[in-house]
Amino acid sequence: MAHYRPPVWPSLFELFLQSAERFAERPCFTAYDDQRRSLSYGQARDQVASIASALLQAGIKPGEKVALTGANSPEWALAYFGILAVGAVVVPLDHQLKLEEALRLAKAGDCVAFFADEAKFEFFREGLKGCRGAWGLDSSQSPSVMSLPPGEALPQPRSSAELAAILFTSGTTGQPKGVMLTHANLTSDCFLAQAYMPLYPTDVFYALLPIHHSYTMLAVFIEAISVGAEIVFARKMAITQVLRELREAKVTMFLAVPLLFNKLLAGIMDGVRKKGPVVFGLIRFLMAVSGAIKKTTGINPGKKLFHSVLDKASLATLRICISGGGPLAPAVFRQYNQLGLDFVQGYGLTETSPILALNPVDHYKETSVGKVIPEVELKILDADETGQGEIAVRGPMVMQGYYKNPEATAEVLDADGWLRTGDVGRVDPENYLAITGRCKSLIVTEGGKNVYPEEIEFAFQLHPEVEQVLVRGFILDAALHSEGIEALIYPSTDYQGKAEAEVHPHFQKIIDQVNTTLLPYQRISRFEVLAEPLEMTTTRKIKRVAGS
């Protein structure tokens, strides 16, 4: 499939203006609060002009940094493009951060103005010394994004080589670092990913995950804007609300993380199981047949065959589901495709804008995070006998470095533009990438074998009794530097608060089942059922503390 390659990558603001001109009457930003509210592309352009005018009146100059923090909303999106319209740099902050941490990052990013929702507004205004402008993302503040007077003519787009955003990584390990991304970093990634994922103005994207995160920012927000599609902003990650909005908005592009897709699949299969063993067995048989036909011929019988199942789960309108932000078990990937959904997964890092690989819907591989997208150079460093090693990449989407942190930049980005990802994987002859795990989470067993906990954690994704699992090493022999393997399990609601004598045997059976699927040196030798959940990032990944 040929991919679009303009002579020069456009700026993000230019991308927005082009879609606003072509699709002025089409819905752009939509939210479901008490009722549906939506802005067309033309209305969004007018609101962005008002915001840009307010920024210019406050004396915001090109290249200066403006913080943006708040829940997913049309107002967040308008502020984002308003900042870019005047040539400033947007610094999106996780709205779930504690007030002190959010302020610390705004200061670390040298922000001179900010947009914030009610929870952080006064705290930012008091704490951001020398602040030249403050605007609200909801009507409780004045001035707020939606109450600004009509703006003058919009500024002209600036060079795509200029800095567009500084994204502070949440990360599962280590301290946050400010990833510097240019307009060209983001727009090149946007268009190159479309080589494997055709998008249309009629698509409806669902912004469920926090929009400050690179995954949602690029794969939902920027991708939708690039083709003039509609973006529906979710307020919460509550399953009942998600399913209602998927149905009401007639969502076609659903991007989420493995945790959510696992819960949805568990709910679907539980509903089928309640129909009795005969019906359950028949549907599983038909799923296997449907998946085989889809995989070998490209014909998708599952969409019609299981329409009632998908419709009951509010998934019938979906055109494509994409899992990202963490590893997905191949079995989960397979079952969604068997049900008739075009379900794929991708891979990337904040430092790469983020998409590096994406499964084409017409030639996907369940054991792969996708085919390396065009113009990405990828190599495996210090590959072992199986072809595994650390992944290094180079391409137009690779960051400029970490803001004011040359030491951290030099650790991962060399003078030739190669970025060390910190992930371990292998590439097959068709340029599909498989991820094994993170370099930092490597376990070295008693026999000297290398084990990546993510591979073992895969096996728990089809056990709904397991709400969270973290696999890690523990010291077996300090002198030999060898480790055993343990699992920390936080159970689902049904098993929380029960006596250990009741819970432990059940989870021992699950451990035993998982161990039968693993190689001898990968097997779990001990486990613990936790009373409290493990800390997670806002993209629903478990934070791996030092030593885990």
N, C-alpha and C positions, 0 to 999 in steps of 0.2 A: 504494500500500500504506500503510495507516494505521500510525502509529508510536505506541509506548507513551510516554505522558507523564504520570508521577505528579504529584500536586499539589506535592509537594516531592521533590527528588532525595534518595534515601536515602544514608546513609554506606556506605562499603565494608564496614565491620564488620557493619552491619545487613544488607547484601546476603548476607554469608557466613552469618549466623545464620538468615536466612530459608531459605536452601537447605539448611542443616544440619537444620532442623526438617522440611522437606518431603521431603528425600531422604536421611534418616539412614542407610539401609542401602545406598545406591548407592555405587559407587566414586568417590572424590574425587581423591586424589593417588596416582599409580602411578609406579614406576621399575623399570627392568630393570637390575639389577646382575649378580650371578652368577645370580640368578633373579628372577622377578617378585615385587615386594612392593607392597602396596597398602593404603591407608587408606580406609575409608568416610567419608562426610560426618560421621556421628556420632562416629567415632573421631577424626577431625580436629578436631572441636569440643572434645572432651575434652583433646586435646593442646594446643590453643590456650589453654584455660583454665589448664593447668599453666604455660605460658609467661607468660601474663598475671599469674599469681600470683607468679612469680619476679621479674618486672619491678616489681610493686608492693612486694614485700619489699625490693627494692634501692632503693626510694625514687624510682622514675621517675615523674615528674608529667606531666599532660596538657600538650601543647605542646613537651615536651622532645624532642630529636633522638636517634635510635638508628640506628647504622650497621648495614648488613646486607650481607655480601659472601660469596659462595660460588658454586659451580657449581649449575646447575639441579638441584633435588631437592625431594622432599616436605618436608624439614626447612627449606629456604629459605622455602617457602610458609607453613609453620606459624609460623615466626618473624615473617613479614610481618604476618599477622593477629594474632599475639600483641602486637606493637608497637601496632597500631591499636586493639586491644581496650582498652588503658589510656589511650587518647587521646593517645599519643605520635606523633611524626612519623617515618616510616621514611625512611632515607637509603640507598637501594640503590646499591652500588658495584660496578663492573666487577671481577669476580674475576680477570681477566687483567691488571689493572694491576700495575705494579711496586709492591713493598711501600711504598716511600717516597711514591709518588704516591697510593696508596690512603689512607695515613695523612694526607697533606696535605689530601685532600678531606674526610675525616672531621672533621678539625680545622676546616676552612673551613665545614663544616655545623654546627659547635658540638655535635658528638655527645657525649653523656655516658655512653653504654653501646654495646655492640656485640655482634653475632652474626657469627662468622667460621668458616671451615673451617680445617683443620689448617695450611695453608700460611701463613696470616696471623695466627693466633690469638695466639701469643706476642709477635709484633712489635707488634700492636695493644695488647696488655695493657701492654707496656713503654712504648709511645710515646704513648698517649692519657692525658694527665695528668688527674688527677681523675676517672678512669673509675669509675663507680658499679656497673657490672655487666658481666660477660663470659660469653658462652655459646657453646658449640661447635655446629657444624652436622653434625659426625660424632662417632662414639663415642670418638675418640682424646682428646677433651677432657672434663673433668669440671668443672662440670656441662655436659651436652650437651642439646640440644632433646629427644631421645627418652628421656632418663633423668631428667627432672624429675619430682618427686612429683606426684600428682593435685592439681589446682588447686581453688580454691573456685568459687563461682558466678561466671559471667562478668560483667564490668561491663556496664552498659547502654550501647547505642549513643549516641554524642555527635552534635552538630550537624554536618550535612554541609557547612556553611560553613567549618568549621575546616580547617586545613592537614593534608593526609594524607601528602604525600611531597615530598621535595626530590630531583630527578633531575639529576645532573650530566651534561650533554651531552658525548658523546665528540666528535662533530662531525668533519667532514672538513677543516675549517679552524678556526683560532683557538683560544683558550684555553677550557677547560671552564667553564660557568656553571651555577649551581644553579637549576633551574627549579622554582618553587613551585606545586604543584597541590593544590587542595582535594579533599575527598571528592566534592563536587558536580561539580567539573571532570571527574573520572574516571567517576563513575556516569552523568552526563548523556551523555558521549560513548559509553559502553557501550550505553545503551538507544537512543540516536538512531541509531547505526550499524546496529542491528537492524532499522530500517525497510527496509533493502535487503539484509539478511542474516538470514533467520529461523534461529534456533537451537533445539535441542531437548535435553532431559535425556539422551537416548540418544546424543548426540554424544560422540565421543572426540577431544579436542584434543591436538595434539602440540607440546610446548614444546621446540623445537629450538634456536632462537636464544637468546642470553643473556637471562635473564628480568629482569635489572636494567634492560634497555632498554625504553623506553616502548612500542614496537611489540608485543613479546611480552607485556609486563606487562598491557596493555589488551586487545589483540586475541585473546590466548590465555587468559591467567590470569584476568583479571577477567570477560571475556565468558563463559567456561566456568562460573565460580562463579555468575554471575547467573542461569543456567538450570539449575543442578544437574548439569552435565555432568562427565565424567571428564577429568583432565589427565594425560597421560603425559609424564614429564620425560626428555628425552634428555641423555646425558652428553657425547657428542662429536658433531661434525659430520662424521664419517667416513661416506662413502656406503654402504659395506657394512652398517655398524651401523644407519644410518638406515633402510635398506630392510628389514632384519630386524625392527626395532621397528615399522615401519609395518604389516607383515604380522601379527606376533604380537599386537599391541595392537588390531588391526582399526580403525585410525585413520580417522576420517571428515572431520576438519577439519585440513588441512595448510597451515600458514602458514610461508613461507620467503622468502628473498631471491632476486633474479634470478640470482645466480651459481650457486646450487644448482639452481634450475629449469633453467637452461641446461645444466648437467652431466647432469641426469636425462634431458632431452630428447635430448641428443647421444648418450647411451647407448642410449636406445630406438631412435632412428633408425639408429644404427650396427648394432644387432642386426637391424633390418629390411633394411638394405643388404646384409648378409652373406648374405641369402637369394637374392641374385642380382638382376640389373637388371630382369628381367621382374616378379618378385614386388614388388620395391621400387617400380617404376612403377605397378603395380596398386594397391598400398596407398596411395601418394600420391594417386592418382586417387580412390580411395574416401574418403580423408580429406577431399579438397576437396568431394566430394558431401555427405558427412556434415556438414561445417561449414556448407555452404550451407543444408541442410535445418534444422539447429539454429538458424541465424541468422534464417531467414525464417519458420519455423513454430513454433519453441519446442520441437519434438519432437527428442529426442536419440538418434539411432540409433547413435552411435559407441560408447556404453557396452556395447552388445551386440556390435556389429560388431567391435570391437577388444578384447573382453574378455580374450582370451588374451594379447595384447600387454601390456595393463595389468596382468594378473595376474602375468606374468613379471617385470614391473618393480616388483611389490609395491604397485601403486597402485589395485588393483581395488576396495578397500573405501572409497576416498575419496569423500566427498559433494561437498566444495568444496575447491579450492586457492586460496589468496590469496597474491599476490606483493606485497611491500611493502619499505620500507627503501631503495628506490632505483629508478631507471627500468628498465623491462623493454621489450625490443624488441617492437613489435606483431606481428612474424612469429612469435615464440615464443608469445606470448599466443594467437595464432590457431591454431597447430598443436596446443596442448593441447586447445583446444575442439573441434578437428576429430577428435581421438582420443576424444572423448566425455566428457572431464572438464569439470565446471563450474568453469572457471578464470577468475578475475578479478584485478584489482589495485586497490589503494587508495592513498591519499596522506594524509600528515599530518606533523606536527612534534612533537617532545617538548613544545614550548611550547603545543601544542593537544591534549594528553592521549592519543593524538596524532591520531585519525582526523578528517579533514575531508571526504574524498570516498571513495566506494566504488562499484564497479560492481555493479549488481543482476545476479544470475545470469540473470534472464529478459530483460534488455535491456542487454547489455554493449556497449562500444565498444572495439575493440582499440587505437585511437590515444588513448584517454583513460585517465586514472588514476581515473576514476569520476565518479559524480554527486554533487554537493555534498549532504551529508546534511542532514536537517531542522534548522532553528534555527541554521544557520550562515549568516551574512551574508558575502558575498564581493564584492570589487570589484577591478578592475584599475586600477592607478595608472599614469598617463602612458602610456596605450595608444598604440601606433604604428598605422600604416595597416592592419596585419593584425589588430589587436585585441589584440596582445601587450603585456604590461607586468608590473610587479611585482604579485604577488598579496597583497592585504590581507584579513584576515578578522576577524570578531567573532562571539562566541557563548558559550554557557555552559561550553564546554570550554577556553576561552583562559586561560592561566596568570595567576597573580596578580603575576608579575614574577620577576626574578632575585634570589636570596637575597643580601641585603646588598650589592646592586650597582645602586643607583638610576640611575647613569649609563648602564649597559648596558640597563637596562629602558626608560629614556626614548628610547633610540635606536630601539626596535622597537615600543613599546606607547604609544599616545597616551592622552590624558585621556578620550576617548570610548570606549576599549576596543578600538580597531582595532589589530591586530597586523600588522606588516610581515613577511612570511615570508622575504624574500630570494630567493624563487623567481620565475621568469618563466613566464607561461603565458597561456592564453586560455580563455574559456568559450563554449560553443555555445548555441544557443537553448533546448536542453533542460536546460541547467544542468550539462552534463558539462564537466569540467576537463581540459585538456591542458597538460602541463608541458613547457616548452622547455629550461630549464636554470636555473642559479644566476646571480644578478646578479654575484657575485664572480668567476665563471669566464668571463665574456664575453670574446670575442676580436673585435677590430675589424680587419678586413682592409684590404688596400691600397686597395681601392675604396670603403672607408668602410662596408662591410656588417657587420652584427652577426651573429656566429656563436656558438652555444652548444655547447661540446664534447660535452655529453651526447647531443645529437642525432646526432652523428657516431659516438660510441661504441656507440649502438644497433646500427649496421650490423655490428659485429664479433661480436655475440652468437651468431650462427649459424655461426661459424668455430671449431670445437673446438680447432684448433691454437693459438688465442689464449687463454692462461690469464687474462691481465690486459691491459687497454689503458687508457692515459690520453692523452687528446687535449688539447693546450694550444697557446697561441700562442707565437711567438718573434719577436723584433724584426727586421723587414725594413728599416725606415727610421725611425731615431730622430727625425729632423727632422719627418717627417710623422706620427709616432706610429702607424705601420701595422704590422700583424703578419701573419706567415705562419702556417700550421697544421702542427704536427708530431704524430706519434703515438709514444708509448713503449709497446713491446710486450714483455710477458714471456710466453715461449712455453710450451706444454704440455710435459709430461714427455718426449714423443717427440722434441722438438726442443731440449731443454736439453743443453748441453755439447757440441754439434756445432760444427764449424768454420763460421766466418762465410760462407765461400765456398759452403757447402752450404745454410745456413739463409737467408741474405739474399735469394736469388732467389725462394725459395718465398713469403716474406712480402711481397716486392715484388708478386707476383701477387695476393696477398690485398688489398694496398693498392689496386692497380689495379682489382680487382673492386669494392671498397667505393666508390672514387671514381666509378665509373659510376652508382652509385645516388644520388649527391649533386649538389647544384646547383654550378655552376662555382666560386662564391666559397667553398663549403664544403670543397673538395677538399684532401686532404693533400698537402703538397709535400715533406715529408721524414719519415723514421721511423728509429727505433733499436730494435734487438732487445736487450733487457736480459739480463744474466747473473744478476741477483738480483731477487727479486720486489719489487713496490712495497708500501709499508707500508699496512696496512688497519685499519679499525676492527673491533670485535668483531661488527658486523653485516655484515661483508664488503664494506664500501665503501672504495674507495681514498682515502687521505688526500691531498688536494690541498694541497701546500705552497705558500707564498707564491710568486707568479710562475707558478703552473701552473694 
